[in-house]
Amino acid sequence: MDRIKPKSDPVRFVRASDRLNQFLEEEKKIYSENEPLIVSKLCKLLMMAKDRVVSADKLVNVKREFGFPNDLLVNLVPKYPEYFRLYGTPGEGKSYLELVSWNDNFGKSVIEKRAEEESRLMGIRVRPAFNWKLPPGFYIKKEMREWIRDWMVQGSGCGGGGGKL
């Protein structure tokens, strides 16, 4: 029981339980331990966006799907001014998050990084290998297999492939 004003009658308030407080502290710890991963995921998302800009309001709506913390725009973005710039005030409809600087390390897939590491260790160029499976009874013609192989080789060093259209 607490008082709203110094001389008022005591009033019951809803408070977080100790268990909930422990849970919230654990969540905060997990986010802080994974902050570099969260920053890289946000950079990758902005690198894929048109003009490297995303609506901050839309980002807030999908933050959980990407594994971003609730306080993404309040605490994380201002912590990294070398990567992010926030325009406008979120919640008013015209706010945007912009990627300030491009980081080539964020532009490489795990498969490309693994191929580069293998190349460095073995001393010969290893091309990225993408595993893919087809449904039972589905076969690809020889020309298409060759096109896919050429596409995977062509993508090395430029961010993950590109196709011949």
N, C-alpha and C positions, 0 to 999 in steps of 0.2 A: 504494500500500500504506500502510495506517495501522495504528496500534496501538489495541487496545480499552482496555488499561490501560497506564500508563506503562512497565512493565517486561515487557509481554507480547510475543510474537512478532508480526511484521507480518502483517496480514490484508488480503485484497483486498475492496474495497467497490465497489458499483455507484454510479457518479456520473453526473450529467447531463452530456452532451457540451456543447461550446461552442455547437453548432448548436441544441440543445434550449434552452439558456439564452437564446440570442438570440431564439428563438421565444417563450419565456415572457415575456421583456422586451417584445417587440412586442405580445403579447396584453395585457399590463398597460397599455401605452401607449394602445392602442385603447380599452380599457375606460375609462381616465381621461379621454380626449378625448370620449367619448360618455356620460359620467356624467350630464349633465342629461337626456339622452334616456332613459337607463335609469331614472332617478328618476321621470320623467313616466310611463313605461310601468308601473312598479310602482304609482304612484298611481292610474292609470287602472284597473288590475286590481283594486285594493282598492276603488275607487269603484263598481265593478260587483258586488262581492261583497256577500252578505247581511250587513247590519250593519257593513259596511266592515272585515270581519275575515276572514283566511284562515289556515288551518293552516300553520304554518311548515314542518312536515315535508312536507306536500304540495307546498309552494312549492319546497322544495329538490329534490324529485323532478322538477319540470318547469322548473327554472331555465334549462336549455339551450334548450328550446323557445321560451322568451320572450327569449332573448338576455341573461340575467342572468349576472353573474360568479359563479365558484365561491364566493367569500367574501362573498356577498350579505348574509347575516345577521350576519357577524362585522365587516365593515368598512363596508359601504355604509349599512345601516340605522342604526347608531349615529351616523353622520355627519350624519344628517338627523332630529334629534329633533322638529323642527317638523312633520314629515310622518308619521313612523313610530314605533310603540311595539311592542316585542317582549315578550310575556308567556311565562313558562316557559323551559325549556331545550330547544332543538331536539335531537331524537334520543330524547327520553323519551316522545314521543307526545302530550303535552298542552302544546304551545307554539303560540302564535298571533301573527300579525303584524296590527296594527291601524293603520288610517289615522287619524291624530290630527286633521288639519285638511283641510278640503275646499278645493281650489283650482279656481275656475271655469275657469281657462285650460286645465286638464287635462281638463275635462269637455266640451270642444268638439272636434268632428272637424276634420280638415284641410279638408274641404269647407266647413264652416261658417266657419272662419277665413278661407278664401279669399273667400267671399261677403261677409264683413264688410269685408275689405280692399278689394274691388271697390266696395262701397257707399261706403266712406270716400273712395276716389279719385274716383268718378263723381258723388257727391253725391246719388244716388238709391238706394233700397233694392233690393238684388239678392238674390233668393231662392237658396238653395243648390240646385245642380243635381246630381242623382245620375244618372250614366250607367248604363244597364242594357240588356242584350241578351237576346233570347229565342232559343231554338233555331229552326232553319229550319222553317217551316210552322206555327209556334205564334203565334196571334194573341190579343190581349186585347180583350174587348168594351169598348165605349165607356164604360160605367158603371164598369168596373174601372180604366180609364185615368184617369177623372176622380177616382176615389177615391184612386189613387196620387198624382196631382197635388195633391189637397187634403191628403193626409198629409204630403207633402214641404213644403208651405207651412206647415202647422200646426206642424211641428217647429222652426221658426226661433226661436232664443233660449231653448229649453228643453232643450238637450242632445242634439238629433239626431233629433227626430221621435217620434211616437207615433201610434198608429193609432186609428181609430174602430172599436171592436169591437162 
